[in-house]
Amino acid sequence: MRAAAGVRSGRVYAFTCEDPEARVRRHMAGLAIAYGAPAALARALRLARKAAFRGGIGYDPARHAALVRLARSRPGRLRDGAPTCRG
């Protein structure tokens, strides 16, 4: 039996029937509390970008989108004068 493109095995690793926008909003609520300090938010964004680049298990695109939106919603700058987002 031939596997479909992008499928490594017959196992299902993740499934959700939740609206993607609702997932991002849910993540934002929790991340706003967890990453209150700008340095913590910058670190979380760096780790999410590295995970996105590498791909594979452990990367959550909804969490990454929530981190980006959270950084854009906060005024000011992150650590070392770097802007909160790259437009």
PyRosetta script that sets phi, psi and omega in degrees:
from pyrosetta import init, pose_from_sequence

init()
pose = pose_from_sequence("MRAAAGVRSGRVYAFTCEDPEARVRRHMAGLAIAYGAPAALARALRLARKAAFRGGIGYDPARHAALVRLARSRPGRLRDGAPTCRG")
pose.set_psi(1, 129.1)
pose.set_omega(1, -177.0)
pose.set_phi(2, -89.2)
pose.set_psi(2, 133.6)
pose.set_omega(2, 179.5)
pose.set_phi(3, -78.8)
pose.set_psi(3, 149.3)
pose.set_omega(3, 177.3)
pose.set_phi(4, -70.2)
pose.set_psi(4, 159.0)
pose.set_omega(4, -179.6)
pose.set_phi(5, -59.3)
pose.set_psi(5, 130.0)
pose.set_omega(5, 177.0)
pose.set_phi(6, 86.3)
pose.set_psi(6, -2.3)
pose.set_omega(6, -179.9)
pose.set_phi(7, -102.8)
pose.set_psi(7, 122.9)
pose.set_omega(7, -176.6)
pose.set_phi(8, -86.3)
pose.set_psi(8, -32.5)
pose.set_omega(8, -179.8)
pose.set_phi(9, -152.2)
pose.set_psi(9, -176.6)
pose.set_omega(9, 179.9)
pose.set_phi(10, -80.8)
pose.set_psi(10, 0.0)
pose.set_omega(10, -177.8)
pose.set_phi(11, -81.8)
pose.set_psi(11, 148.4)
pose.set_omega(11, 173.5)
pose.set_phi(12, -99.3)
pose.set_psi(12, 120.2)
pose.set_omega(12, -176.9)
pose.set_phi(13, -88.2)
pose.set_psi(13, -31.7)
pose.set_omega(13, -179.4)
pose.set_phi(14, -159.3)
pose.set_psi(14, 148.5)
pose.set_omega(14, 177.1)
pose.set_phi(15, -153.2)
pose.set_psi(15, 139.4)
pose.set_omega(15, 175.4)
pose.set_phi(16, -145.4)
pose.set_psi(16, 143.8)
pose.set_omega(16, 176.1)
pose.set_phi(17, -110.7)
pose.set_psi(17, 9.4)
pose.set_omega(17, 179.8)
pose.set_phi(18, -80.0)
pose.set_psi(18, 147.8)
pose.set_omega(18, 176.9)
pose.set_phi(19, -62.2)
pose.set_psi(19, 132.4)
pose.set_omega(19, -179.0)
pose.set_phi(20, -58.6)
pose.set_psi(20, -38.0)
pose.set_omega(20, 179.4)
pose.set_phi(21, -65.6)
pose.set_psi(21, -37.8)
pose.set_omega(21, 177.8)
pose.set_phi(22, -65.7)
pose.set_psi(22, -37.1)
pose.set_omega(22, 177.4)
pose.set_phi(23, -63.7)
pose.set_psi(23, -42.1)
pose.set_omega(23, -179.7)
pose.set_phi(24, -64.4)
pose.set_psi(24, -44.9)
pose.set_omega(24, 179.5)
pose.set_phi(25, -62.8)
pose.set_psi(25, -39.1)
pose.set_omega(25, 178.8)
pose.set_phi(26, -64.6)
pose.set_psi(26, -42.5)
pose.set_omega(26, 177.6)
pose.set_phi(27, -63.9)
pose.set_psi(27, -41.1)
pose.set_omega(27, -178.4)
pose.set_phi(28, -59.6)
pose.set_psi(28, -39.2)
pose.set_omega(28, -179.4)
pose.set_phi(29, -61.0)
pose.set_psi(29, -44.2)
pose.set_omega(29, 179.9)
pose.set_phi(30, -74.3)
pose.set_psi(30, -38.9)
pose.set_omega(30, -178.1)
pose.set_phi(31, -69.3)
pose.set_psi(31, -29.6)
pose.set_omega(31, 177.7)
pose.set_phi(32, -62.0)
pose.set_psi(32, -33.8)
pose.set_omega(32, 177.9)
pose.set_phi(33, -80.1)
pose.set_psi(33, -44.7)
pose.set_omega(33, -175.5)
pose.set_phi(34, -67.4)
pose.set_psi(34, -36.8)
pose.set_omega(34, -176.5)
pose.set_phi(35, -116.3)
pose.set_psi(35, 63.9)
pose.set_omega(35, 179.8)
pose.set_phi(36, -72.5)
pose.set_psi(36, -34.4)
pose.set_omega(36, -179.0)
pose.set_phi(37, -82.9)
pose.set_psi(37, 138.8)
pose.set_omega(37, 179.6)
pose.set_phi(38, -57.6)
pose.set_psi(38, -37.2)
pose.set_omega(38, -179.8)
pose.set_phi(39, -66.1)
pose.set_psi(39, -37.9)
pose.set_omega(39, 178.8)
pose.set_phi(40, -67.1)
pose.set_psi(40, -39.5)
pose.set_omega(40, 178.5)
pose.set_phi(41, -66.6)
pose.set_psi(41, -40.8)
pose.set_omega(41, 178.5)
pose.set_phi(42, -62.5)
pose.set_psi(42, -41.6)
pose.set_omega(42, 178.7)
pose.set_phi(43, -64.4)
pose.set_psi(43, -43.5)
pose.set_omega(43, 179.3)
pose.set_phi(44, -62.5)
pose.set_psi(44, -38.9)
pose.set_omega(44, 177.6)
pose.set_phi(45, -65.6)
pose.set_psi(45, -42.0)
pose.set_omega(45, 177.9)
pose.set_phi(46, -60.9)
pose.set_psi(46, -44.3)
pose.set_omega(46, 179.9)
pose.set_phi(47, -65.4)
pose.set_psi(47, -37.9)
pose.set_omega(47, 178.5)
pose.set_phi(48, -66.9)
pose.set_psi(48, -39.7)
pose.set_omega(48, 178.3)
pose.set_phi(49, -65.1)
pose.set_psi(49, -40.1)
pose.set_omega(49, 177.7)
pose.set_phi(50, -63.9)
pose.set_psi(50, -42.7)
pose.set_omega(50, 179.4)
pose.set_phi(51, -65.0)
pose.set_psi(51, -37.7)
pose.set_omega(51, 178.5)
pose.set_phi(52, -65.7)
pose.set_psi(52, -40.0)
pose.set_omega(52, -179.6)
pose.set_phi(53, -65.9)
pose.set_psi(53, -41.6)
pose.set_omega(53, -178.6)
pose.set_phi(54, -75.4)
pose.set_psi(54, -34.0)
pose.set_omega(54, -175.8)
pose.set_phi(55, 73.0)
pose.set_psi(55, -174.4)
pose.set_omega(55, 175.8)
pose.set_phi(56, 93.5)
pose.set_psi(56, -167.1)
pose.set_omega(56, -175.7)
pose.set_phi(57, -71.4)
pose.set_psi(57, 140.6)
pose.set_omega(57, 176.7)
pose.set_phi(58, 104.2)
pose.set_psi(58, -14.2)
pose.set_omega(58, 179.3)
pose.set_phi(59, -88.5)
pose.set_psi(59, 129.1)
pose.set_omega(59, 179.2)
pose.set_phi(60, -119.4)
pose.set_psi(60, 106.0)
pose.set_omega(60, -178.0)
pose.set_phi(61, -63.3)
pose.set_psi(61, -31.0)
pose.set_omega(61, 178.5)
pose.set_phi(62, -68.0)
pose.set_psi(62, -39.8)
pose.set_omega(62, 178.5)
pose.set_phi(63, -67.1)
pose.set_psi(63, -40.5)
pose.set_omega(63, 178.8)
pose.set_phi(64, -62.0)
pose.set_psi(64, -46.1)
pose.set_omega(64, 178.4)
pose.set_phi(65, -61.8)
pose.set_psi(65, -38.7)
pose.set_omega(65, 178.7)
pose.set_phi(66, -65.7)
pose.set_psi(66, -39.4)
pose.set_omega(66, 177.9)
pose.set_phi(67, -64.1)
pose.set_psi(67, -41.9)
pose.set_omega(67, 179.4)
pose.set_phi(68, -64.0)
pose.set_psi(68, -46.3)
pose.set_omega(68, 179.5)
pose.set_phi(69, -63.4)
pose.set_psi(69, -39.0)
pose.set_omega(69, 178.5)
pose.set_phi(70, -63.6)
pose.set_psi(70, -43.2)
pose.set_omega(70, 179.1)
pose.set_phi(71, -64.5)
pose.set_psi(71, -39.5)
pose.set_omega(71, 179.7)
pose.set_phi(72, -70.1)
pose.set_psi(72, -28.8)
pose.set_omega(72, -177.5)
pose.set_phi(73, -79.1)
pose.set_psi(73, -18.0)
pose.set_omega(73, -178.7)
pose.set_phi(74, -90.3)
pose.set_psi(74, 128.2)
pose.set_omega(74, 178.9)
pose.set_phi(75, -72.7)
pose.set_psi(75, 162.0)
pose.set_omega(75, 176.0)
pose.set_phi(76, 92.5)
pose.set_psi(76, -157.0)
pose.set_omega(76, -175.1)
pose.set_phi(77, -128.8)
pose.set_psi(77, 159.2)
pose.set_omega(77, 175.4)
pose.set_phi(78, -85.4)
pose.set_psi(78, -163.2)
pose.set_omega(78, -176.4)
pose.set_phi(79, -62.4)
pose.set_psi(79, 146.5)
pose.set_omega(79, 175.5)
pose.set_phi(80, 62.5)
pose.set_psi(80, 26.0)
pose.set_omega(80, 176.2)
pose.set_phi(81, 76.3)
pose.set_psi(81, 6.7)
pose.set_omega(81, 179.2)
pose.set_phi(82, -73.8)
pose.set_psi(82, 138.8)
pose.set_omega(82, 179.0)
pose.set_phi(83, -65.5)
pose.set_psi(83, 158.1)
pose.set_omega(83, -176.7)
pose.set_phi(84, -69.3)
pose.set_psi(84, -24.0)
pose.set_omega(84, 177.9)
pose.set_phi(85, -152.2)
pose.set_psi(85, 159.4)
pose.set_omega(85, 176.2)
pose.set_phi(86, -105.1)
pose.set_psi(86, 113.1)
pose.set_omega(86, -175.2)
pose.set_phi(87, -78.4)
pose.dump_pdb("model.pdb")
